[in-house]
Amino acid sequence: MRWFLMVNDFRLRCSQRFCSRTRLCAQTLTRVGALSLTTITVARPDSPFGVVEVTDEDRVTGFSEGGRIPYWVSCGVYVLGEEALDRFPERGDHESTTFPELAQEGALHAFRHDGLWLTVNTPKELRRAQEHVTAHPEWLEAQA
């Protein structure tokens, strides 16, 4: 059986051995095994926004950190079988076409990632990721 790992729309053909060197992919294969040929990695990230407390009279009474988002969001890391990959659109977004179809069919599974998930969508996030990798170079080392 051939597996494919997709990370942010870059498709990599991988074997079980290759996947074992990719943290989220390896964890996904270990957790779901043969249960599903289509698994997405999901997380509950910290909110990038601060919470502003406002009274009914529009008076600001406080500020606090946003905390963790209460919803599971896609990390952009997928483990796919050939059948699922064949269903991806030539153009367009698989998260608004293929994944909803697979979910409706009961053929889409999730790996709930509770660990560190570093996104780099803004200069601030990129700086945070660079600081983390500098402080923890082992984080990028392959896991056997």
C-alpha positions, -999 to +999 in steps of 0.1 A: +000+000+000+013+035-008+007+064+015+010+101+007+018+128+032+005+163+024+019+193+043+003+226+032-004+213-003+030+198-010+025+161-018+052+137-007+050+100-016+060+081+015+064+047+029+058+037+065+095+042+071+095+078+058+064+086+077+080+075+109+105+103+104+077+129+103+063+136+137+026+143+130+024+118+102+040+091+123+016+098+152-013+097+128-004+064+113+002+049+148-031+062+162-054+053+133-034+026+115-055+010+088-087+026+101-086+053+075-067+061+043-076+097+048-067+114+081-062+151+088-042+165+117-062+189+138-053+211+167-067+237+191-043+266+187-039+296+210-059+326+198-038+353+183-063+379+196-066+394+231-100+394+247-115+428+255-142+428+282-170+453+273-201+463+293-235+468+277-227+505+279-196+500+257-172+506+286-140+486+285-135+469+318-105+447+311-081+428+288-069+392+289-050+368+266-073+351+241-065+316+253-070+284+234-095+283+205-124+259+215-126+244+180-105+219+162-087+234+131-068+218+103-030+218+107-026+213+069-010+179+075-028+149+059-021+112+055-038+101+023-043+069+004-042+069-034-080+067-036-084+099-016-057+117-035-074+108-068-104+127-056-086+160-051-097+187-075-073+199-102-081+234-091-098+247-060-097+238-024-098+202-012-110+215+022-142+228+006-147+199-018-130+166-012-128+167+026-165+175+031-175+147+007-153+122+026-167+134+059-202+129+047-193+093+036-177+087+070-143+081+054-124+110+069-107+107+103-088+132+125-056+129+145-060+153+175-026+170+180-023+184+215+014+193+212+032+223+200+020+236+166+040+264+152+024+284+124+043+310+104+015+331+089+028+365+102+062+380+108+055+376+146+047+339+142+078+334+121+100+351+147+084+329+175+091+297+154+127+308+148+132+314+185+117+280+194+139+261+169+170+280+180+162+272+216+152+236+208+172+223+178+163+187+187+127+196+178+135+193+141+155+161+144+139+130+127+121+106+150+130+070+143 
